[in-house]
Amino acid sequence: MNDEPLVNGAAIVYRLYDVGYAIRLDRVVELLASNVPERVRPGRGEAQAIQIANPPVSAHLGTEPIVVDGVSCTADVSVRIFDFGVCSLRFSVIAPPAMPWTAFSVFGSAVDRATELSRMFERHIRELTARIAVAIDRPQMAPVTEDFVVFRLTRLADAAGRPLPTSVLRDEDVVALLLNERRPLSSAARRELLPHRFSYYDDDLAILTWDTALVIEPAVQDTDIQYVLEFANAQLLELRVYDALLDAELPAMYERVAAARAPRLPLMGGSVRRVLATLQTRVADITEPVERVENSLKVTDDVYLARVYASALEIFRARVWRQGIDRKLAIIRETYEMLNAEAQVARSELLEIAVVLLIVAELVLAMVGRR
């Protein structure tokens, strides 16, 4: 790009963990008091169209040294904790001021690739979960995590320092940063891979992909776009976690049902009752939190933030994940109904046999009594 713009910004790397069934946020606020926790909501005027039943808790956790492309930098570490069991850790690395766009693209990609990030994420999540352990219901670290990166710019200017409109950044200019592609993409590929581009004012912009986003917002305190993107990623993580739980549950369920139906009059025994109780518990343990996750943020109007949030869920294929969960839950419910029906038939047959035996016994006793 000739006369490329100069930018002020940062690369913010997120890693989200599912640490338990639920988290009591009021208790978290007490436990993280020394970190000055906040329960913030989106602050824009149109954010009134976004309803959050239980706002997450945000807290600053300190700083960490990090090497970016051979240069020593400092990462600001923070967390956002959601009541449905998710902790979202954030490492924010500020770029040198007035950095040319191409150089910022290299910087952002280098932050994303920093090798020490994984180690630091793991250490911070261990320390955090230890601090808030008493606030976590059914604590258990899920093997599934979610990662994404937001490249946040607060200034876009020319060489003379004059502000530039975001329209100067074309799709071909952001390919290297958002898609990590060094070769020029065809126009068809750019249209397919970068269709989600949003702008409300001339000086703001949001471009979304599966695991990265470019957010340009001159108002430093305005982090609403990042807020809804983080919320959408937290919901995606929960859908992935419960989908994985169901994937593991179905084979185990088939084995338990097969064992309960073994030919030894099992349908009248405690084994079937235990299997039926287990199936009911599994359905409840997954249905309730999934519903809670989906209802944690509701959109009541088609405003700018709502469109960004809805597009993020579309990119993440949240509806497809939910449909997969519903389909597997339906299999469990159908299995429960089938096994319960078989148990009812078995009990009816046993009662019929008992009645026949009683009748036979009465006849035998009557014949013996006549002798």
C-alpha positions, 0 to 999 in steps of 0.5 A: 500500500502506497502512503500506508496509514499509520496506526495506534493499536494493540493485539489482544489474544483470548483463551477461554476455558470451561472450568465448571458447571456454573460460577457464583459471580457475587462470590467471585467479586468478593474473592477478587476484591484486590483486583478491583473486579467490575460487572460491566455491560456494553455502554453504547446508547443502542446497547439497551437492545442487548439484555444480559441477565447476569453480567460477567465479572471483569478483573485485571490480573497484572502484566507479563513480559513477552517477546514479540518478533524478537522485541521485548514487550509487556502484556496486560493480563485480564479476565472475564468470568461468566456465570455459566462456567467460562473464564476468558483470559486476555493478553493485550500487547500494545504496539509502538505508536504511529506504526505503519499498517504493514508493520502492524500486520507483522506485529499482530501476527507475531503476537498471535504466534508468540510461543510463551503465550500458551504457558502463561495462559495455563499458569494464569488459569491454574492460579485463577481457578485456585483463587475462585474455587469455592465459587465454582459449582462442580469444578472440572476443567474441560479439555476443550478451549476456545482461542481468538484474537482481536486487533484493536486500533484507536487511531488511523492517520496519514503521515501528517497525523490527519485522521483517515476514514476506515474505508482506506483499509481494503479487504486486500490490505487486511488479508495478511493480518486477519487470515495470515496469508502472505500471497494476494488472494483472488477477489472471489476468495476475499469476498468469501472469507471477509464478508462480515464487515461493519461500520457505524461511523466513518471512523469505526470498523469491525471485520470478523473472521472465524478466529480473528477480528479487526476493530477500529474504534477511536474512543479508547473506553469503547470496548463494546464490540470486543465485549459482544465478540467475547460473549459469543466466543464464550457461548460457542465454547459451552456449545462445543463442551456439551457437544463433546460430552454428548459424543462421549456419553452416547457410546457409554449409554449404548453399553449400559442399555445393552447390559441392562437388557441382558437376558436375565429378567433384567427389565424388572431389576435395579439395573434398568432403574439405574440406567433410566435415572442416569439418562434423565440426569444426563438430559437435565445436566446438559439441557439446563446449562445449554438453555442458560448459555443461550439466554445469557444474552438476548437481543431485542432490536436490530442495532449495530452491536446486535448485528455484530453479535449475530454475525459472530454466532453465524461465523461460529456456526452456533446454530449448527452446534446447537442442532447437533446437541439437540439431535443427540439429546433426542437420541437419549430421550428416545432411548429412555422412552424405549427402555422405559416402555420395555420395562413397563411391558416386562412388568405387565408380563410379570404381573400376568404370569403372577396372576396365572400362577395365583389362579393355578394355585387356587385351583390346585388348593381347591382340588386338594381340599375336595379329597 
